[in-house]
Amino acid sequence: MSDISALWEAGSIAVIGASERPGALGRKPLDYLLRYGYKGRILPVNPRSPEILGVPAYPSVKDAPGPVDLALIMVSAERVLGAVDDCVSAGVKLAVIASSGFAETGEEGARLQTEVVARARAGGLRIIGPNCIGAVAYENRVLATFSPLFGAESVPFEPGTLAFVSQSGALGFGAASLALERGLRPGWVVSTGNDADVTALEVLRELATVPEVTGLLGYLEDTPDIGTLRELAGSGKPVALLKSGRTEAGGRAAASHTGALATDDRVLDAALRGLGIVRVDDIDELLDVARVFESERRPAGNRVAVVTTSGGSGILAADAVEAYGLELSALEPRSKEALAQIVPAFGAIDNPVDITATVLSDPSLFDRSLDVLIADETVDIIVAAFCVMAGPDVEKAVNALSRAAVKGGKPILVARTGADFLAPDAPRDLREAGLPEYPTPARALRAAAALWEVSRPRTLPDAPRPGAVPGPGAGATEPELKRLLAEAGIAVPKGRIAEDAEDAARAVTEAGGTAVLKAVVPGLLHKTEAGGVEIGVTADGAPEAFARLAALGGQVLVEELVGEGVELIVGVHTTDLGPVLTAGLGGIFTEVLDDVGHRLLPLAPGEGAELLAGLRGARILAGTRGRPAVDVAAAAELLHRVGELVQDWPAGFALDLNPVRVLPRGAVVLDAALGFETPEEAGR
């Protein structure tokens, strides 16, 4: 048993701050452990009571008979240090600190939290919390929590396969209650509060090793650790995360709640997408994804077939397929031929397949249509959409869908648009058949997209090439940066520094007779705005242009003119998640369209091309409205080479390649600049 797994495997639980007083928070865990039949040893700790609720109590956890697998600390903030010291002395390996009054309250609380964690770590004690509601594990009936959820008169307590981990305890247990109401069965619910030591991600990573877990769901406020994210993604278990703080106001609220840190939200989106972790936007979506995670059926691809009894539902489903990045299967010709013999003439055999309301008089329509779609090799996921079917008709549909799911092994999701009173047993029957059910086609397709996101094959990032280039200093000039780029196999314009006006004329001739002249001035990043760029300079005009640029106080770079193409902006900067590559349409499109994509480095094979294909302006690269297509493959290769170049550069740098001109053949970096967040970071 690992230290963290005591949350669901503890054979003994000490409740420090236990109380017999009705309504006291220190009483609730004891009530719950007794009420729900915890089989391990319950050890109340209270120096003033020899017995609590009929259970022998102890003055200190040090006095309790060991070993103690898990301690729940429920005393005031100023007494927590003493409780932690006692746990260390007693050899406890994991403690849940429910107490508030720490980093969420300000600087003084943050200092106390730091001291608590330092003492715990020095003594080999891991901490969940503080400022959390605790944890519950249904199979072993471990209830180290004071959540009011378990004080309700009737609470379903059947072990499930879903794991919920939340920084916010109230939100986490609230989501768990909604899950129970919707027929979902969580098996583990954990709140981690301030994430001062053990983080929510660490708990999710540990739960991923539990064989019975089929889906991991988390609510985070802190910026997640990329290493733990990668380990979690590599577990093979499907993961969905609700990460708050998308907006500036949300980030401030998160900081005041748990002392959470924030990062660029688009960077986090890119990181999760690259790892195959689903990001959801609200609790409803989290629970919709949870429903599809309960089933272990996984799609082989993203092609969807829709079978419906309602033309309107079919249209909505088709819209949702495209909106969520899935593909509507074209169906094999033999499938259409078979469906033509099944579907009424006033229905539709093209996907979406509309078997019409005739199914009410001929229930076999569902069976026969599903058989065709199950056998179709162009179909990976089936969505069955029906409306206002009642009683026995729903039962027949459920039976047909269940048989098809078993027969074909393909995921089948159900969009049943109709009130529960029409078929009160339908939710239970669908759940027992392993068929995720949703009230609308859009919600079913959103869940299907999440299922594909966690199922699609992924490649590992490129291995670093030998001879990684150490990062240049903060004062690196454009020519110095371009030399590094060229050494890394990244194309730059031919050119050189001109020594004087006459040499500038010679350099223009060497560049082909017409050239670009640039001022190279330390600290001058936006050359164009400062008048530091002259384009189309001839040998005759070179001396005058040289004089103007040299007057800005630096050197003058002469470069060849590069042909017409499409301009990209490419950059790399470091974040809390690690170095991030950003690329998008450059030139006039940069600020107008804000059309960029982000990827964590290192890039996986094909990830550069995927980033470019995902831009809204991807068609500009492919050629549109008379513009020639450009070399997208060369642009993608450039992204990978840039990622490899900076792999050993120090934290805090920001590399800006703008523009990168993508030509009909090749891609060339026209300008390069480097900055650092602080001078100290440049010297690391």
C-alpha positions, 0 to 999 in steps of 0.5 A, a space after each residue: 500500500 502506498 502512502 496515498 492509497 491509504 485514502 481508500 485502503 486504510 485499515 485504521 483511521 484516527 480522527 483527531 478532534 473527534 467529538 460526541 457533540 451533536 452537529 460538531 464537525 468532529 463527530 461526522 466522520 465517526 457517525 459515517 464510519 459507523 453508519 456505513 459499516 467501515 470494517 477497520 479500526 476507528 480511533 477517536 482522538 480527544 484528550 477530554 473524552 475516554 469514549 466517543 459514540 461508544 468507541 474508545 478514545 485516546 488523548 493523542 494519536 501517539 496513545 492510540 494502538 498502532 499502526 495508524 494508516 490514516 489520520 483525519 485532523 479536525 482541529 483549529 489551525 493553530 493546533 494543527 502543527 501539534 497534531 502533525 508532530 503527534 502523527 509523525 511520532 506515531 509513525 502515521 504516513 498520511 494525514 488529511 487536514 480538514 482545518 481551514 486558516 492556511 494559504 487561502 487566508 493570506 500571507 500569515 496562513 501561507 507561512 503556517 501552511 509552509 511550516 506544517 508541510 515542512 514538519 510533515 515532510 521531515 517526519 515522513 508524513 504526507 499531507 492531504 489539504 489543508 482546507 479540504 473536506 476529506 475523502 471517501 472510498 465506497 468499496 472499503 467504506 473508508 469515510 474520512 470526511 465530514 461532507 454533509 452528503 453522507 448525512 442525508 437520509 438516503 444515499 446510494 452507497 454502491 461501489 462504482 468505477 469512477 474516481 472524482 478528485 477535486 481541490 474544492 471539497 464542496 464542489 467535489 462532493 456536490 458533483 458526486 451527489 449529482 452523479 449519484 442522482 443521475 445514476 452514475 456510481 463513483 467509487 472514490 471521491 477525494 478533496 485535496 483543498 490547498 494542494 499544499 503537499 499531495 496534489 489532486 493530480 498525484 491522487 489521480 495518478 495513484 488512482 489510475 493504478 487501481 484496476 477497478 477504475 474505468 475513469 478519472 475525473 478532476 477539478 483543479 484550481 492550481 496550474 498542474 505539474 506537467 510531469 505528473 500530467 504526463 504520467 497520468 496520461 500515460 496510465 492508459 486510464 481515461 481522464 477528464 479535467 475541469 480546470 477553473 480560472 480561464 479568465 482573469 477574474 476566475 484566476 483571482 478567485 482561484 487564488 483567493 480560494 486555495 492560493 492557486 497559481 494560473 498559467 496561460 489558459 490556451 497553453 493548458 488547453 494545448 498541453 491537455 489536448 496533446 496528452 489526450 486528456 479531456 478538458 471540460 467547461 462545467 460540472 454537467 459536461 464532466 458528468 456527461 463524460 463520466 457516463 461514457 467513461 463507465 463503459 470500457 468500450 473504446 472506438 477505433 476511430 472518430 467516424 460516427 453513424 447516427 440511427 434515429 427515429 426522428 429526422 430532426 434529431 438526426 440533423 442536430 446529431 449531424 451538426 454536432 458531429 462536425 462541431 465536436 471534431 468527429 466525422 460522419 461516416 459515409 457508410 459502405 455501399 453494401 450498407 446502404 443497399 441493406 438499409 434500403 431493404 429495411 428503412 421505410 421509403 419515407 425514411 433515410 438510408 444516408 447517414 444519419 439513418 432515419 428509420 422513422 416512427 415506423 419502429 413503433 409498429 415494427 420494433 425489428 427496424 432497430 435490430 436490423 439497422 443496428 446489425 448493418 451499422 455494426 458490420 460496417 467497417 467505416 463506423 467506429 461509434 454509433 449514436 442512437 437518437 429517439 424521441 418521446 418513446 414510452 414504456 414498452 417501446 423504449 424497452 424494445 429499443 434498449 434491448 436492441 441496442 444492448 444486443 448490438 453493443 455486445 455483438 459488435 463491441 463498438 461504443 453505442 451512445 443513446 440520445 433519448 429526448 423525452 421526459 423520464 415519466 414516459 419510461 421511468 425504467 429506461 435510465 436504469 435499463 440503459 445503465 445496466 446495459 452499459 449504454 451511456 444515455 443523454 437527453 440531447 444529440 449534442 450532449 451525446 456527441 460531445 461525450 463521443 468526442 471525449 471518448 475518442 479523445 482519450 482513445 485515439 493513438 498517440 505517438 511519443 515526442 521526438 527523442 532529442 537529437 545529439 548536439 543540442 545547442 546551449 542557449 545564447 545570452 540575453 544580448 544575442 543579436 539577429 545575426 547571431 540567432 540566425 547563425 544558430 538557426 542555420 546550424 540547426 538546419 533552419 533556412 535563413 536569408 543569405 546575408 552579412 554585416 556591412 562594414 561601411 557604406 561602400 561595403 553595403 553596396 557590395 553586399 547588395 550586389 552579392 545578394 542579387 542586386 536588390 536587398 533588405 537592409 536592417 539595423 542591428 541595435 541591442 534592445 531594438 526588437 521592433 525594427 520596422 516601427 523604429 525605421 530600422 528596415 529598408 526593403 528593395 535597396 539597390 547597390 546605388 541606394 545602399 550607401 544612403 540606406 546604410 547611413 540612415 540605419 547606422 544612425 540608429 546606433 548599431 550595425 547594418 545587416 544586408 540580406 537577400 530578398 526572399 520571394 513571395 509566400 505566406 507569413 507565419 509567426 513562430 515563437 517559443 517561451 517558457 511557462 509553468 508547464 514548460 517550454 511552449 511553441 506557438 505558431 500562426 499566421 503572421 504579417 497583417 494576420 497576427 493581431 487581426 485574426 489572433 490565429 495561433 496554435 500552441 504545443 508543449 515541447 518536445 513535439 511528437 512526430 507529426 505534431 507540427 503539421 497538426 498544429 498548422 492544420 488546426 489554424 483557422 487560416 490553414 486554407 491560406 497555406 493550402 492556396 485560396 482565391 488565386 494564391 498559390 499553395 505553399 510548402 506546409 511540410 517545410 513549415 512543419 519541419 521548421 517547427 520541429 527543428 526550432 523545438 529541438 534547437 531550444 531544448 537545452 535553453 535556460 528557463 525564462 527565454 522568449 524566442 520570436 521568429 516573425 515573420 517566417 515566410 513559407 514559400 512554394 518550396 521551403 520556409 525561411 526565417 526572415 527575422 529573429 529576436 530573443 528576450 528573457 524575463 529577467 537578466 538573471 535567467 539569461 545567465 543560468 
